[in-house]
Amino acid sequence: MEQINSKKDIFVILFTALAVVALSFFFSGVNMNIDGQSYVDQITNFSNGNFFEGGRSFKPLYGLAGLFLTKIFFLTPEYSIVLMNVFFLFALGLAFYSLLKKLEFDSASAVWGSAWLITGYPVLKYGLAVSTDISGWFFATLSVLLFLMFFDKIHGAKLAFATLSIFLGAISKETGMAGLIFILAWAVLKKPRLTWSEWGRLAGYIFIPFVVLYVFWVGVLYNNGAITLVDFFKSNISDYSATNYRSFFYFIFVELATFGLLLPYAAFGLTRLLKKNDRNFYVLFLALAISVIPVFFWPIFISRILYIQFLVILPLALLGTSDVLKGSFGSVPKWAIGLLPVVLNVSLYIISNGGSLFDLLK
């Protein structure tokens, strides 16, 4: 990964993640998310040798890892899922820090960005619940990071690690495939300047291997009569078509609850981005924005789905506040600008007592 500059950076990120774990368990305990029982049932089915039963068979990563944890460490399915999510929380903080460094943010800004990410309301509410959302956020981040690290002639073969990350994301949570969309968007936007050799590396190490892996997996599901991602998407459309979960009001409320003060930070960052005269920077941010567009087609707007937008919103927010966070913006204290989003997210989570913010409107 992109080198982490100091032990202090690691300590701050890991300490923040540990605080999130403590806060989440204090207010929510082992929170059984609405989808949670299906993942518990998946681990139970896997334990009984039934690998293609249930509505989550197309995402077997938690079932396989949970099977290992329940057999080796004698954990319940619920606690095995929570343990995996704790791991993903710490890994997500470090991976996003590395990605921000790769995007040429300084160490201080990268630490703040990582802290903003892992203290977001969706992380507090859903990240450590009996759910798989945090794995999608992690694998999407890791895929983008690995691609940016290894897309050159020297490390070309290591792009296979990015492909593996995308595939693991695909079999853990739908949002985990955002990295693939980023790579495709980046390649198209860079098209006039990509050589045939570079296109060959993209095809040979990423696009073709992923398609082969995923088509093979879908074929296995189909031959065993199991549900696929397409089936799951159609089912969600049917379940939520008569609800107001896609109304404009609901979207605005959820978006505000999801990102809070980071939205105005990001708006200011966008104005700064447009003033830059750096095509490569434009391509990176536009590709990140394109990578999260599919969430707007999901049948329901909820914060844990919309949170994948952090891939573009948080870098923009850092771009908008970078002078302050580096301590070079008059008398404005950088800790205030950095801590305000964290304090707001934690406050809203505490006010909702670990429940849904939408309940506060009732």
C-alpha positions in Angstrom: 0.0 0.0 0.0 0.9 3.7 -0.3 3.4 4.2 2.6 1.9 5.5 5.8 4.3 8.2 6.9 4.3 7.9 10.7 3.3 5.7 13.6 1.3 8.7 14.7 -1.0 8.5 11.6 -1.6 4.8 12.2 -2.3 5.4 15.9 -4.8 8.2 15.2 -6.7 6.1 12.6 -6.7 2.9 14.7 -7.7 4.8 17.9 -10.6 6.5 16.0 -11.7 3.1 14.7 -11.5 1.7 18.2 -13.7 4.6 19.5 -16.2 3.8 16.8 -16.4 0.2 17.9 -16.9 1.2 21.5 -19.6 3.8 20.7 -21.4 1.5 18.3 -21.6 -1.4 20.8 -22.5 0.8 23.7 -25.6 2.3 21.9 -26.5 -0.6 19.5 -25.0 -3.7 20.9 -25.0 -6.5 18.3 -27.4 -4.8 16.0 -29.5 -7.1 13.8 -29.9 -5.1 10.6 -32.9 -5.7 8.4 -30.8 -7.9 6.2 -28.9 -9.5 9.1 -31.0 -12.6 9.5 -30.4 -13.7 5.9 -26.6 -13.6 6.5 -27.0 -15.5 9.8 -29.1 -18.1 7.9 -26.4 -18.2 5.2 -23.7 -19.2 7.6 -26.1 -21.8 9.2 -26.8 -23.2 5.7 -23.1 -23.3 4.8 -22.5 -25.2 8.1 -25.1 -27.8 7.0 -23.6 -28.1 3.5 -26.3 -26.1 1.8 -24.3 -23.5 -0.2 -27.0 -22.3 -2.6 -30.1 -21.8 -0.4 -31.4 -18.4 0.7 -31.6 -15.0 -0.8 -27.9 -14.1 -0.4 -26.2 -17.1 -2.1 -24.8 -14.8 -4.8 -22.7 -13.1 -2.1 -21.0 -16.0 -0.3 -18.0 -14.3 1.2 -19.5 -13.8 4.7 -21.0 -17.2 4.6 -17.6 -18.8 3.9 -15.7 -16.7 6.3 -18.4 -17.1 8.9 -18.3 -20.9 8.4 -14.6 -20.8 9.3 -15.0 -18.6 12.3 -17.9 -20.6 13.7 -16.0 -23.9 13.3 -12.6 -22.8 14.4 -13.4 -20.2 17.1 -16.8 -21.5 18.1 -18.4 -18.1 17.5 -22.1 -17.7 16.8 -23.0 -16.6 13.3 -23.9 -13.2 14.6 -20.6 -12.6 16.4 -18.6 -14.0 13.4 -20.2 -11.3 11.2 -19.6 -8.6 13.7 -15.9 -9.7 14.1 -15.5 -9.5 10.3 -16.9 -6.0 10.3 -14.6 -4.9 13.0 -11.7 -6.0 10.9 -13.1 -4.3 7.8 -13.5 -1.0 9.9 -9.8 -0.9 10.8 -8.8 -1.9 7.3 -11.1 0.6 5.7 -9.6 3.5 7.7 -6.0 2.5 6.7 -6.9 1.8 3.0 -8.7 5.2 2.6 -5.8 7.0 4.2 -3.5 5.3 1.6 -5.9 6.2 -1.2 -5.9 9.9 -0.2 -2.1 9.9 -0.1 -2.2 8.4 -3.6 -4.5 11.3 -4.6 -1.7 13.6 -3.4 -3.2 14.8 -0.2 -0.8 15.5 2.6 -0.6 13.3 5.7 -2.7 15.6 8.0 -5.5 15.8 5.4 -5.4 12.1 4.8 -5.8 11.4 8.5 -8.7 13.8 8.7 -10.3 12.2 5.7 -10.0 8.7 7.1 -11.4 9.9 10.5 -14.4 11.5 8.7 -15.0 8.2 6.8 -15.0 5.8 9.7 -17.1 8.1 12.0 -19.8 8.7 9.4 -23.4 8.0 10.5 -23.8 5.0 8.2 -20.7 3.4 9.7 -21.9 4.1 13.3 -25.4 2.7 12.4 -24.6 -0.1 10.0 -20.9 -0.7 9.8 -20.7 -3.0 12.8 -24.2 -4.3 12.6 -25.0 -7.9 11.4 -24.7 -6.7 7.8 -22.1 -6.7 5.0 -22.1 -3.0 4.0 -18.7 -2.1 5.3 -17.1 -4.9 3.2 -18.4 -3.2 0.1 -16.9 0.2 1.2 -13.6 -1.5 1.9 -13.2 -3.5 -1.3 -14.3 -0.5 -3.4 -11.6 1.6 -1.7 -9.0 -1.1 -2.0 -9.7 -1.8 -5.6 -9.2 1.9 -6.6 -6.1 2.1 -4.4 -4.5 -1.0 -5.9 -5.3 0.1 -9.5 -3.7 3.5 -8.9 -0.6 1.9 -7.3 0.1 -0.7 -10.0 -1.0 0.7 -13.3 2.4 1.1 -14.8 4.8 -1.0 -16.9 6.9 -2.1 -13.9 4.0 -3.4 -11.7 1.5 -4.3 -14.4 1.0 -7.9 -13.3 0.1 -6.7 -9.8 -3.1 -5.3 -11.3 -4.4 -8.8 -10.7 -4.7 -7.9 -7.0 -7.1 -5.1 -8.0 -9.1 -7.7 -9.9 -9.2 -10.0 -6.9 -10.3 -7.1 -4.7 -13.2 -6.3 -7.1 -14.3 -9.9 -7.3 -14.2 -10.2 -3.5 -16.3 -7.1 -3.3 -18.8 -8.5 -5.8 -19.3 -11.6 -3.6 -19.6 -9.6 -0.4 -21.7 -6.5 -1.2 -22.9 -4.9 -4.4 -21.1 -1.6 -3.7 -17.8 -3.5 -3.7 -17.8 -3.4 -7.5 -17.5 0.4 -7.6 -13.8 0.0 -8.2 -14.5 -1.8 -11.5 -16.6 1.1 -12.7 -13.9 3.6 -11.6 -11.3 1.7 -13.7 -13.6 1.6 -16.7 -14.5 5.3 -16.4 -10.8 6.2 -15.9 -9.8 4.3 -19.0 -12.5 5.8 -21.2 -11.7 9.3 -20.0 -7.9 8.7 -20.5 -8.6 7.0 -23.9 -6.8 9.6 -26.1 -3.6 9.2 -24.1 -3.6 5.4 -23.4 -1.3 3.3 -25.5 -2.2 -0.1 -27.0 0.1 -1.6 -24.4 -1.8 0.1 -21.6 -5.1 -1.1 -23.0 -3.7 -4.6 -23.1 -2.8 -4.5 -19.4 -6.3 -3.3 -18.6 -7.9 -6.1 -20.6 -5.4 -8.8 -19.6 -5.2 -8.2 -15.9 -8.6 -6.6 -15.0 -11.5 -6.7 -17.4 -11.1 -10.2 -19.0 -10.2 -12.0 -15.7 -13.1 -10.3 -13.8 -15.6 -11.2 -16.5 -14.4 -14.8 -16.6 -14.5 -15.1 -12.8 -17.9 -13.5 -12.5 -19.5 -15.3 -15.4 -18.2 -18.6 -14.1 -19.7 -17.7 -10.7 -23.1 -16.8 -12.2 -23.0 -20.0 -14.1 -22.5 -22.0 -10.9 -25.4 -20.1 -9.3 -27.6 -20.8 -12.3 -26.8 -24.5 -12.5 -27.7 -24.8 -8.8 -30.9 -22.9 -9.0 -29.6 -20.1 -6.7 -30.5 -16.4 -6.8 -28.3 -14.1 -8.8 -27.6 -10.3 -8.5 -30.1 -9.6 -11.3 -32.8 -11.7 -9.5 -32.0 -9.8 -6.2 -32.3 -6.4 -8.0 -35.7 -7.3 -9.5 -36.9 -8.5 -6.1 -36.0 -5.2 -4.5 -37.8 -3.3 -7.2 -40.9 -5.3 -6.5 -40.6 -4.9 -2.8 -40.1 -1.2 -2.7 -41.9 0.1 -5.8 -45.0 1.1 -3.7 -43.0 3.0 -1.0 -41.8 6.6 -0.8 -38.1 5.5 -0.3 -37.2 7.1 -3.6 -39.0 10.4 -3.1 -37.0 13.6 -3.5 -37.7 14.6 0.1 -36.5 11.2 1.4 -33.4 11.4 -0.7 -32.4 14.9 0.5 -33.0 13.9 4.1 -30.9 10.7 3.8 -28.2 12.5 1.9 -27.9 15.1 4.6 -27.9 12.5 7.4 -25.3 10.5 5.5 -22.7 13.2 4.9 -23.7 16.2 7.0 -21.2 19.0 7.0 -19.1 17.2 4.5 -21.5 18.3 1.7 -20.8 22.0 2.0 -17.1 21.2 2.4 -17.3 19.2 -0.8 -19.2 21.9 -2.6 -16.4 24.3 -1.8 -13.9 21.7 -2.9 -15.7 21.3 -6.3 -15.2 25.1 -6.9 -11.5 24.7 -6.2 -11.3 21.6 -8.4 -12.8 23.5 -11.3 -10.1 26.2 -10.9 -7.3 23.7 -11.3 -5.5 23.3 -14.6 -4.7 19.6 -14.3 -6.4 17.2 -16.6 -5.2 14.1 -14.7 -6.8 15.4 -11.6 -10.1 16.1 -13.4 -10.0 12.5 -14.8 -9.5 11.0 -11.4 -12.3 12.9 -9.7 -14.7 12.4 -12.6 -14.0 8.7 -12.7 -14.6 8.5 -8.9 -17.9 10.4 -9.4 -19.0 8.0 -12.2 -18.1 5.0 -10.1 -20.9 5.7 -7.6 -23.6 6.6 -10.0 -25.2 3.1 -9.9 -26.4 3.7 -6.3 -28.9 6.2 -7.6 -30.6 3.4 -9.6 -31.0 1.2 -6.5 -34.7 0.7 -5.6 -34.3 2.4 -2.2 -32.4 5.4 -0.9 -30.8 4.5 2.5 -27.6 5.8 4.0 -25.7 2.6 3.9 -26.3 2.3 0.1 -25.6 6.0 -0.6 -22.5 6.1 1.6 -20.4 4.7 -1.2 -20.4 8.3 -2.5 -17.6 8.9 0.0 -15.2 7.9 -2.8 -15.7 11.3 -4.4 -17.4 13.4 -1.7 -14.7 13.1 1.0 -11.7 13.9 -1.4 -13.7 16.9 -2.5 -14.4 17.9 1.1 -10.7 17.6 1.8 -9.9 19.7 -1.3 -12.3 22.4 0.0 -10.7 22.5 3.5 -7.1 21.6 2.8 -5.7 25.0 3.6 -7.5 25.0 7.0 -6.5 21.5 7.9 -2.9 22.4 7.2 -3.2 25.4 9.5 -2.7 28.1 6.9 -6.1 29.8 6.8 -5.9 32.8 9.2 -7.1 32.2 12.7 -9.6 29.5 11.9 -8.6 26.5 14.1 -8.0 23.4 12.0 -9.3 21.1 14.7 -12.7 22.9 14.7 -13.1 22.4 10.9 -11.9 18.8 11.2 -14.0 17.8 14.3 -17.3 19.5 13.4 -18.4 16.7 11.0 -17.4 14.1 13.5 -19.2 15.7 16.3 -22.4 16.2 14.2 -22.4 12.5 13.1 -21.8 11.2 16.6 -24.5 13.6 18.0 -27.1 12.5 15.5 -26.3 8.9 16.2 -26.6 9.3 19.9 -29.8 11.3 19.6 -31.3 8.5 17.6 -30.0 6.1 20.3 -28.5 3.9 17.6 -31.8 3.8 15.7 -32.9 5.4 12.4 -32.7 9.1 12.1 -35.9 9.0 10.0 -37.7 8.0 13.2 -37.0 11.4 14.6 -39.4 13.0 12.1 -42.3 10.9 13.3 
